Amino acid sequence: MKPSEFCKEKLGLHKIKQYAFLRQYWNDADEQYRRNHHFQNHERCLAEILVDYSGNCTEQV
């Protein structure tokens, strides 16, 4: 079973391949993580690291 089929059939995520759905899903997950996690000693979340990295990246993968 492909991962997208698993998400649709087992998890009920029927729009799993739609860009707008994925963007909203990960934005919500990031907000919830930031709300629930207690950051210490200048700790950063993955989203902040990726934004910093993408700004310094000159070639696309």
MODELLER restraints for C-alpha pairs under 7 A, 6 or more apart:
rsr = mdl.restraints
at = mdl.atoms
rsr.add(forms.Gaussian(group=physical.xy_distance, feature=features.Distance(at['CA:4:A'], at['CA:16:A']), mean=6.63, stdev=0.5))
rsr.add(forms.Gaussian(group=physical.xy_distance, feature=features.Distance(at['CA:7:A'], at['CA:13:A']), mean=5.47, stdev=0.5))
rsr.add(forms.Gaussian(group=physical.xy_distance, feature=features.Distance(at['CA:7:A'], at['CA:16:A']), mean=6.99, stdev=0.5))
rsr.add(forms.Gaussian(group=physical.xy_distance, feature=features.Distance(at['CA:8:A'], at['CA:14:A']), mean=4.70, stdev=0.5))
rsr.add(forms.Gaussian(group=physical.xy_distance, feature=features.Distance(at['CA:8:A'], at['CA:16:A']), mean=6.97, stdev=0.5))
rsr.add(forms.Gaussian(group=physical.xy_distance, feature=features.Distance(at['CA:15:A'], at['CA:21:A']), mean=6.28, stdev=0.5))
rsr.add(forms.Gaussian(group=physical.xy_distance, feature=features.Distance(at['CA:16:A'], at['CA:22:A']), mean=6.56, stdev=0.5))
